[in-house]
């Protein structure tokens, strides 16, 4: 597929390029991004260039994974990344610390999910490692249903199975589950949240 751009009043999503390597490298020094993703660590400018060259372009060309840069509308600076993998129709995303709390990720997720539905996806899947309350709060606010806890699709950095919170949003709007989210409405972790499989 040829890369597409998506926009809202707050965000503009387009394809990351080599020109974004400095912004990607800077953001990927953040301890939270390191903790909740499998990016290389330490993360260098060479890693950013490899990401753009070996994942972004080939992902679009093969229809395997569509990756967008998250930018504030009217800005060229990359604030984060959001990707949609076609095999399991799942989302992955991160946002630089300086961009958090402004609703950028909420808009980005909404744009990508709506685009996936328009392309014919019956549903979109989301997961995060257990304890990532920020990611869970984004998914919850974006209309995903919490479907349980189990092994993550993407193993941890060392390759070992890692427990993940999982969610699903259906194109027809019907809830995928009536399970309570493992976070409270303010984004904190619930006392009864546990990494046992509840699917």
Backbone as a ProteinNet text record, in pm:
[ID]
protein_1_A
[PRIMARY]
XXXXXXXXXXXXXXXXXXXXXXXXXXXXXXXXXXXXXXXXXXXXXXXXXXXXXXXXXXXXXXXXXXXXXXXXXXXXXXXXXXXXXXXXXXXXXXXXXXXXXXXXXXXXXXXXXXXXXXXXXXXXXXXXXXXXXXXXXXXXXXXXXXXXXXXXXXXXXXXXXXXXXXXXXXXXXXXXXXXXXXXXXXXXXXXXXXXXXXX
[TERTIARY]
84.4	0	88.1	41.4	110.7	79.6	178.6	154.1	43.2	-36.3	-144.1	-118.4	-172.1	-164.7	-303.6	-306.6	-431.6	-417.7	-524	-514.4	-639.6	-618.9	-728	-690	-770.1	-737.4	-607.6	-574.9	-456.3	-335.2	-357	-243	-243.7	-124.2	-105	-18.6	-66.1	6.9	59.3	191.4	250.3	366.8	438.3	542	671	727.1	857.4	965.8	1059.9	1170.7	1302.8	1412.5	1544.7	1556.2	1480.6	1484.6	1430.5	1359.8	1304	1395.6	1513.2	1600.2	1636.1	1663.4	1701.3	1586.5	1464.5	1348.4	1319.4	1331.7	1308.9	1413.2	1538.8	1646.7	1627.4	1591.8	1569.8	1455.1	1344.3	1228.8	1259.7	1337.7	1363.7	1468.8	1510.6	1591.1	1500.5	1370.5	1275.1	1263.1	1278.1	1270.9	1138.6	1028	899.1	888.3	938.7	937.9	1025.9	1140.9	1229	1159.6	1091.9	1028	914.1	832.5	709.2	715.6	831.9	846.9	969.8	996.9	1115.5	1218.8	1221.3	1323.6	1462.3	1564.3	1701.1	1738.5	1821.8	1869.9	2016.6	2103.7	2075.3	2032.9	1954.1	1899.7	1983.4	2028.7	2118.4	2056.1	2121	2075.3	2077.9	2170	2175.3	2051.4	2004.1	1880.9	1762.5	1757.5	1648.5	1652.2	1771.3	1784.6	1743.8	1781.7	1744.3	1593.5	1532.3	1387	1318	1362	1300.8	1325.6	1449.7	1486	1436.7	1446	1417.9	1276.8	1207	1072.6	966.5	983.3	876.7	848.7	948.8	927.5	885.2	960.7	922.1	786.7	751.2	622.1	506.3	515.4	411.6	411.8	530.2	539.4	483.3	499.9	455.1	314.7	254.5	124.9	131.7	248.6	266.9	243.5	296	283.7	285	184.7	173.9	215.9	318.4	375.3	362.9	315.9	301	381.6	433.5	486	368.9	369.7	268.7	328.9	265.9	311.3	193.8	223.5	118.4	82.6	-44.2	-88	-13.2	47.1	123.1	270.3	314.2	454.8	517.4	648.8	720.1	791.8	793.5	867.2	789.8	856.3	794.8	777.6	653.7	621.7	601.4	582.9	559.8	543.2	514.1	496	370.7	294	184	189.9	171.2	177.3	59.5	21.3	-88.5	-35.7	-32.4	16.7	-102.6	-94.4	-209.9	-239.5	-138.1	-160.9	-262.5	-249.4	-342	-427.2	-416.7	-493.4	-472.1	-343.9	-313.9	-235.8	-253.7	-189.3	-69.6	27.7	136.8	167	205.7	231.1	317.1	384.5	453.7	453.3	467.5	465.8	579	647.8	756.3	702.3	782.7	735.7	680.8	743.8	702	564.8	515.5	388.7	272.1	299.5	193.6	97.7	-27.4	-127.5	-197.8	-169.1	-229.6	-335.4	-366.2	-466.9	-417.3	-285.9	-231.9	-250.7	-220.5	-233	-379.2	-466.9	-609.3	-653.5	-614.1	-650	-583.3	-456.3	-383.4	-447.1	-480	-543.3	-678	-756	-885.2	-873.6	-777.1	-757.8	-718.8	-626	-579.7	-689.1	-759.8	-867.4	-977.1	-1018.4	-1122	-1075.2	-947.8	-892.7	-895.2	-854.7	-854.9	-996.3	-1094.2	-1232.7	-1276.3	-1237.7	-1272.7	-1208	-1093.4	-1024.1	-1081.2	-1180.8	-1247.9	-1216.1	-1134.3	-1104	-1230.6	-1261.7	-1379.5	-1357.6	-1231.6	-1196.7	-1050.1	-1009.7	-869.5	-833	-717.5	-669.4	-562.9	-560.3	-459.5	-410.1	-283.9	-232.6	-119.5	-94.2	23.7	70.8	196.5	245.7	172.3	145.2	72	141.3	62.5	115.2	127.2	116.2	128.4	-6.6	-33.1	-163.5	-187.8	-82	-100	-153.3	-96.1	-143.6	-286	-313.5	-448.3	-550.5	-512.9	-604.9	-635.7	-536.3	-558.7	-655.9	-632.1	-718.6	-861.1	-874.5	-1007.6	-1082	-1013.3	-1075.9	-1109.8	-1036.7	-1059.7	-1169.5	-1236	-1349.3	-1318.9	-1196.2	-1163.9	-1229.4	-1267.8	-1315.2	-1198.1	-1186.1	-1082.6	-1126.4	-1040.8	-1078.5	-1001.5	-911.8	-842.7	-692.6	-627.3	-481.6	-423.7	-317.7	-252.2	-114.6	-50.9	81.4	73.9	169.4	175.2	208.7	155.6	192.8	341	391.6	533.1	602	691.8	760.6	841.6	882.8	965.9	1101	1177.4	1305.2	1398.3	1391.8	1478.3	1418	1300.3	1238.1	1147.4	1137.2	1054.5	908.2	814.1	672.7	648.1	565.1	536.6	386	335	191.2	146.2	31.1	-21.4	-169.8	-210	-351.8	-392.5	-513.2	-556.9	-692.2	-712.6	-838.5	-875.5	-1002.7	-1052.8	-1160.6	-1158	-1265.6	-1321.6	-1450.4	-1515.7	-1568.5	-1563.2	-1608.9	-1757.8	-1834.7	-1979.3	-2021.3	-1925.1	-1953.7	-2000.1	-2018.9	-2061.9	-1945	-1966.4	-1857.4	-1803.3	-1672.8	-1610.2	-1608.6	-1636.3	-1629.9	-1698.8	-1742.8	-1796.9	-1705.9	-1579.7	-1483.5	-1447.6	-1430.3	-1387.1	-1239.8	-1207.7	-1068.8	-982.8	-855.2	-766.1	-710.2	-767.4	-728.9	-854.7	-839.1	-953.8	-968	-1079.1	-1099.4	-991.6	-917.7	-811.6	-677.7	-674.2	-551.2	-468.1	-508.3	-433.3	-469.8	-380.2	-406.6	-502.8	-600.3	-696.2	-628.1	-673.8	-616	-637	-746.5	-775.2	-717.1	-637.3	-576.1	-467.9	-466.9	-365.7	-327.6	-205.5	-159.3	-203.9	-324.5	-375.3	-461.1	-466.3	-541.2	-690.1	-759.3	-902.5	-981.8	-922.3	-993	-1101.5
-119.2	0	124.4	225.4	353.7	420.3	481.1	545.5	649.7	655.3	753.2	845.4	965	1058.6	1073.8	1097	1112.3	1235.3	1311.2	1435.3	1462.3	1530.4	1585.9	1730	1795.2	1932.6	1938.9	1828.2	1829.6	1758.4	1654.6	1574.6	1553.9	1531.7	1495.6	1370.3	1265.8	1139.8	1122.1	1103.8	1074.3	977.9	947.2	844.1	900	833	876.2	861.3	954.9	951.2	964.8	957.8	976.3	1112	1210.4	1343.4	1341	1235.9	1223.7	1148.1	1108.9	1024.2	1090.7	1220.3	1288.5	1287.8	1313.5	1314.6	1176.1	1074.3	936.6	897.9	929.4	895.8	964.9	1091.6	1167.2	1106	1076.8	1021.6	885.3	805.9	668.4	658.7	772.8	772.5	768	791.3	798.2	663.4	658.3	530.7	457.8	530.2	464.4	397.2	462	398	274.2	283.3	167.2	56	91.6	-8.6	-83.3	-10.6	-70.7	-114.5	-100.7	-146.2	-236.4	-285.1	-369.3	-298.2	-165.5	-92.4	-132.9	-122.8	-150.7	-56.4	-103.8	-18	-50.1	50.7	192.3	216.5	321.1	351.4	462.2	437.6	531	584.3	683.4	737.5	630.1	537.4	427.3	339.4	317.2	239.8	310.7	443.7	520.1	508.4	517.5	505.8	365.7	263.6	126.2	108.3	167.1	161.6	218.3	335.2	399.4	318.2	272.8	205.6	61.6	-11.3	-155	-192.1	-103.5	-137.1	-51.5	79.1	167.8	148.4	170.6	159	19.7	-83.7	-219.5	-262.2	-210.1	-244.4	-196.3	-71.4	-18.7	-94.7	-118.3	-182.8	-324.2	-394.4	-533.5	-548.6	-436.7	-440.3	-522	-527.4	-601.4	-513.1	-390.1	-298.6	-155.2	-78.5	60.9	146.8	226.9	307.3	455.5	530.7	675.2	750.4	866.3	963.1	1043.5	1070.7	1156.1	1294.8	1393.1	1532.3	1620.3	1726	1824.8	1890	1915.9	1981.9	2115	2134	2255.1	2246.3	2131.1	2113.9	2000.9	2006.7	1897.8	1806.1	1840.4	1762.4	1636	1521.8	1394.7	1388.1	1362.9	1355.2	1211.5	1119.7	980.4	895.1	768.3	670.1	589.3	559.1	465	371	242.1	143.1	48.2	-2.1	-97.7	-217.7	-333.8	-456.2	-534.4	-572.5	-628.2	-773.6	-852	-994.8	-1019.2	-941.2	-956.8	-832.1	-737.3	-612	-543.4	-533.9	-478.9	-348.8	-268	-137.6	-142.9	-57.1	-30.5	118.1	179	323.4	366.4	480.8	548.6	699.2	776.2	921.4	978.8	1079.2	1144.3	1209.5	1214.1	1272	1413.5	1495.5	1635.2	1649.6	1544	1551.5	1490.3	1432.8	1362	1459.1	1415.6	1494.3	1597.3	1598.4	1697.4	1637.5	1510.1	1445.1	1397.2	1404.3	1366.2	1217.4	1134.2	990.6	949.2	1013.6	984	1006.8	1119.9	1150.1	1052.7	1022.5	933.5	795	741.8	609.2	612.7	715.6	726.6	732.3	809.3	819.5	685.5	614.7	487.6	381.2	374.2	274.9	302.9	427.1	460.4	429.2	455.1	423.8	273.2	193.9	47.9	-3.2	51.3	10.8	47.9	165.6	207.8	118.3	59	-33.3	-174.9	-196.8	-326.2	-413.4	-365.2	-446	-463.3	-585.9	-606.2	-564.6	-556.8	-518	-477.8	-415.2	-379	-423.3	-483.7	-539.8	-448.2	-444.4	-366.5	-451.3	-434.2	-492.7	-406.9	-418.9	-358	-450.5	-440.4	-520.4	-480.6	-578.8	-554	-444.9	-347.3	-236.6	-107.6	-113.3	8	80	149.2	212.2	325.1	391.7	500.2	445.6	336.4	276.4	225	162.5	111.1	223.5	337.1	450.8	503.6	504.5	547.5	452.8	322	224.1	231.5	245.6	255.4	377.8	491.8	615.2	607.7	522.8	509.1	408.5	354.8	266.6	119.4	79.4	-62.6	-127.9	-254.1	-335.2	-415	-421.4	-504.7	-649.9	-735.2	-874.7	-974.4	-926.8	-1017.6	-999.3	-1086.6	-1083.2	-1217.3	-1214.3	-1336.5	-1305.1	-1402.9	-1379.6	-1276.3	-1183.9	-1081.1	-1142.2	-1082.9	-1124.9	-1100.2	-990	-955.7	-989.7	-1089.4	-1124.6	-1007.2	-1016.4	-914	-902.5	-803.5	-774.7	-895.6	-980.5	-1097.4	-1219.1	-1202.5	-1311.8	-1401	-1373	-1455.1	-1413.2	-1507.4	-1469.6	-1359.1	-1263.7	-1149.6	-1131.2	-1108.9	-1091.2	-957.6	-959.2	-838	-820.8	-694.8	-659.4	-651	-699.4	-708	-639.9	-585.8	-518.9	-531.2	-508.7	-519.4	-413.6	-354.4	-264.3	-313.9	-336.4	-389.7	-277.9	-302.6	-202.2	-173	-274.8	-253.8	-188.5	-160.8	-90.8	-177.3	-307.5	-394	-422.8	-421.6	-449.2	-590.8	-604.8	-735.8	-812.7	-744.5	-807	-716.2	-774.8	-693	-697.1	-742.5	-746	-603.9	-579.6	-445.8	-422.8	-299.2	-264.7	-276.7	-313.9	-326.1	-192	-82.5	51.9	125.1	220.4	302.3	414.7	488.2	591.4	699.2	717.4	818.2	764.1	638	581.4	501.1	494.5	414.4	267.6	181.3	38	-2.4	-86.4	-135.2	-234.5	-239.5	-331.4	-476.8	-505.1	-642.9	-685.7	-599	-635.9	-739.5	-843.1	-947.7	-1004.8	-1059.8	-1110.6	-1252.8	-1291	-1423.3	-1415.4	-1525.5	-1527.5	-1526.3	-1418.9	-1405.6	-1406.8	-1455.3	-1457.4	-1562
0	0	0	-71.9	-66.8	66.4	129.8	259.2	251.4	358.1	366.3	485.1	478	588.8	649.4	780.4	854.4	942.5	958	1035.3	1116.8	1229.2	1309.3	1341	1422.8	1460.7	1540.6	1610.8	1698.3	1641.5	1560.6	1514.9	1364.8	1313.9	1173.7	1172.8	1105.9	1097.3	955.9	945.3	815.5	835.8	729.7	736.6	795.9	897.4	950	843.4	844	748.7	824	749.3	809.1	877.6	830.4	891.3	1034.1	1071.5	1206.4	1302.1	1255	1337.8	1470.2	1469.2	1593.6	1693.5	1645.8	1735.5	1790.2	1705.1	1750.2	1854	1825.9	1918.9	2053.4	2051.1	2174.4	2256.1	2190.6	2262.2	2322.2	2251.5	2295.4	2405.9	2460.1	2582.8	2705.8	2686.6	2797.3	2867.4	2999.5	3071.3	3053.6	3040.4	3022.5	2885.9	2782.5	2650.5	2652.1	2715.6	2727.6	2805.6	2913.1	2999.7	2930.7	2854.8	2803.3	2657.9	2592.8	2454.7	2445.6	2326	2305.2	2218.2	2223.3	2148	2198	2112.1	2158.6	2272	2360.5	2468.8	2496.5	2497.3	2472.6	2327.6	2306.3	2173.9	2111.2	1988.2	1920.8	1791.1	1733	1605	1496.6	1508	1410.7	1422.7	1545.8	1565.1	1499.7	1513.5	1452.7	1300.7	1241.5	1096.3	1049.9	1126.1	1092.4	1100.3	1201.9	1216.7	1093	1048.8	932.4	805.9	786.8	661.4	653	764.4	759.7	801.1	873.6	919	851.4	854.5	806.9	658.1	574.4	430	386.9	426	388.2	445.2	562.7	620.9	535.5	487.9	398.5	266.3	210.7	78.9	79.3	191.6	199.9	258.1	300.4	369.9	498.7	557.4	682.7	805.1	797.1	910.4	860.2	901.5	862.6	981.7	961.9	1069.7	1036.8	1135.7	1119.8	1225.2	1186.8	1281.9	1335.3	1463.8	1526	1540.1	1475.3	1481.6	1522.5	1595.2	1620.7	1488	1467.9	1345.9	1329.5	1214.9	1186.7	1220.7	1279	1316.6	1235.9	1218.2	1149.7	1247.4	1378	1477.7	1514.4	1509.3	1546.2	1697.5	1741.9	1885.5	1931.8	1837.8	1874.2	1750.4	1774.5	1667.6	1697.5	1593.5	1605	1486.2	1511.3	1404.8	1410.6	1294.8	1281.2	1203.9	1270	1207.5	1152.2	1025.8	957.6	993	1028.4	1051.5	1163.4	1271.5	1384.5	1405.6	1314.2	1321.4	1456.3	1497.2	1629.1	1620.5	1725.1	1737.4	1830.4	1801.9	1895.3	1887.8	1999.2	1996.4	2113.9	2094.7	2205.2	2177.3	2284.5	2273.9	2358.1	2304.4	2377.7	2504.5	2611.5	2737.9	2723.9	2639.9	2626.9	2560.5	2497.7	2425	2501.2	2616.4	2689.3	2757.3	2767.2	2836	2750.5	2619.6	2530.7	2439.3	2457.6	2375.2	2240.3	2216.3	2085.8	2058	2158.3	2134.9	2121.4	2195.7	2182.4	2037.7	1980.2	1841.9	1745.4	1768.1	1678	1674.6	1791	1796	1725.1	1750.9	1684.5	1533.7	1484.1	1339.6	1277.9	1340.7	1284.9	1292.2	1403.6	1416.3	1313.1	1300.8	1202.4	1060.5	1032.2	900.2	876.2	978.8	964.2	936.8	1007.1	982.9	841	796	660.7	555	590.6	499.6	506.9	593.8	599	719.1	813	931.2	1016.3	1059.8	1143.7	1288.1	1326.5	1462.9	1466.7	1575.9	1598.4	1739.4	1749.9	1876.4	1936.7	2069.5	2141.1	2258.1	2293.4	2416.8	2469.9	2600.2	2661.5	2771.4	2807.8	2918.7	3046.4	3130.5	3255	3336.3	3379.8	3458.1	3381.2	3247.9	3165.9	3166.5	3274.9	3292.6	3192.5	3146.7	3049.6	2917.8	2869.5	2745.2	2760.9	2875.6	2900.3	2904.7	2963.4	2969.2	2829.2	2740.6	2602.4	2533.5	2547	2481.4	2533.7	2664.3	2723.4	2671	2668.8	2621	2472.9	2397.9	2253.7	2221.9	2324.7	2300.6	2294.1	2331.9	2334.9	2456.1	2441.4	2553.1	2607	2738.2	2800.1	2788.6	2732.7	2709.2	2795.4	2879.2	2969.7	2970.1	3041.8	3056.5	3014.6	2938.1	2892.3	2838.1	2774.5	2717.8	2605.5	2605.5	2502.3	2366.6	2261.1	2126	2102.1	2158	2145.1	2276.4	2278.4	2402.7	2456.4	2581	2641.2	2572.2	2612.1	2547	2546.2	2648.3	2655.9	2585.7	2526.4	2453.1	2536.1	2666.2	2753	2742.8	2765.3	2766.3	2869.4	2833	2919.7	2927.4	3049	3067.3	3010.6	2946.6	2883.4	2912.5	2925.4	2923.6	2778	2746.2	2607.9	2589.6	2470.8	2441.5	2295.8	2266.7	2130.7	2108.5	1990	1949.5	1817.8	1814.1	1695.1	1606.7	1475.9	1380.3	1393.5	1434.1	1444.3	1575.5	1662.8	1786.6	1902.1	1880	1990	2082.6	2214.5	2307.6	2288.6	2296.2	2282	2413.2	2524.3	2656.3	2756.1	2867.2	2976.3	3098.6	3077.3	3187.7	3230.1	3360	3403.4	3368.2	3331.8	3302.2	3428.6	3412.3	3528.2	3574.7	3526.2	3569.9	3610.5	3700.7	3737.3	3634	3634.1	3532.5	3528.6	3637.5	3640.8	3594.6	3551.1	3496.8	3593.7	3720.9	3817.7	3807.1	3855	3849	3959.9	3924.6	4023.2	4116.7	4238.7	4336.1	4297.6	4224.4	4190.3	4055.1	3991.1	3863.9	3889.5	3806.2	3822.5	3686.8	3674.1	3546	3518.7	3560.3	3528.7	3404.2	3330.4	3205.3	3234.4	3186.7	3213.4	3083.5	2975.5	2847.3	2846.5
[MASK]
+++++++++++++++++++++++++++++++++++++++++++++++++++++++++++++++++++++++++++++++++++++++++++++++++++++++++++++++++++++++++++++++++++++++++++++++++++++++++++++++++++++++++++++++++++++++++++++++++++++++

